[in-house]
Amino acid sequence: MALSYKARRRWSLVILLVGLPLYIVAAVAIMSAIPRPPLWLELAIYVALGVVWALPLRFVFLGVGKADPDAEE
C-alpha cells in the first residue's frame, strides 16, 4: 500500500520532529554506555549512525519537497 503525498508529508514531519530527536538521544546514550573508543572510530560510528537512520525511511521522504502531483492546477 503506497502512501499518498499528504500522508508522506505528515509522516516525514513526525519523523523529523519526534523520531529523529529520540534517535539522537538513543544513539548518544548507547555511545556513552560503551567504553570510549579511539577518536577516529567514534567519529566513524557517529557518521554511520547519522546516515543509517534515513535508509529505511527514504520512501517516506521521496518527493516530499516537490509540488503535490495529485493537486489540480
N, C-alpha and C positions, 0 to 999 in steps of 0.2 A: 504494500500500500504506500503510494508516494504521498509525500506531504505537499500541501498546497503552498503557494508563495506566501500567503499571510501566516500560515502555521509555521513555516520555516523562519520567517522574520520574528515571530513571537518566541519560538524556541531558541533562536540564536541570542535574543536579548536575555532570556532567562539564563542561558548557559554562561553568557559573558558577565552578567551582574551577580549571579548566585553561585553557579558551578565553578567558575574559574577562581574566585577568591577561596572557596573551600578546597579546591585542588592545590592552590598555592600553600595554604596553611598545612594541609596534609603532607605535601612534599617537604616543606621545611621541618615539620615535626619528625618525619621519618629520617631526614638527613641529620637532625640533631640527636636522634636516638642511637645512631651508629657511631663507632669511633671515627674520629676525623681522618679522612683520607688525605693524601697529598693534594696540594692546591690545584694542580693541573687536572687530577682525577675528579675532584669536587666540582670544578668548573665544567668539565665534560658531562658529569651527571646532571647538573642544573640545566645545561644546554639541551641535553637529551630529554629531560623532563619537560622543558619548555616547548618542545616540538611534539612529544608523544601525546599530549592531551588533545591536540587538534586532529590527529589522524582518524580516530573512529568517528569524529563529529563533522568531517568535511562535507558530507552530503547535506547537513543542515545549513552550513554557511554558503553552499554553492549558489551563486547568483543572487544573493540577498541584497547586494549593493546596486543591482541593476533595477531598471524600471519593472513594474509589475507586468508580466507577459499576459496575464488574464484580463487586465483592465481595458476598458473600451477607450478608444482615443477621442 
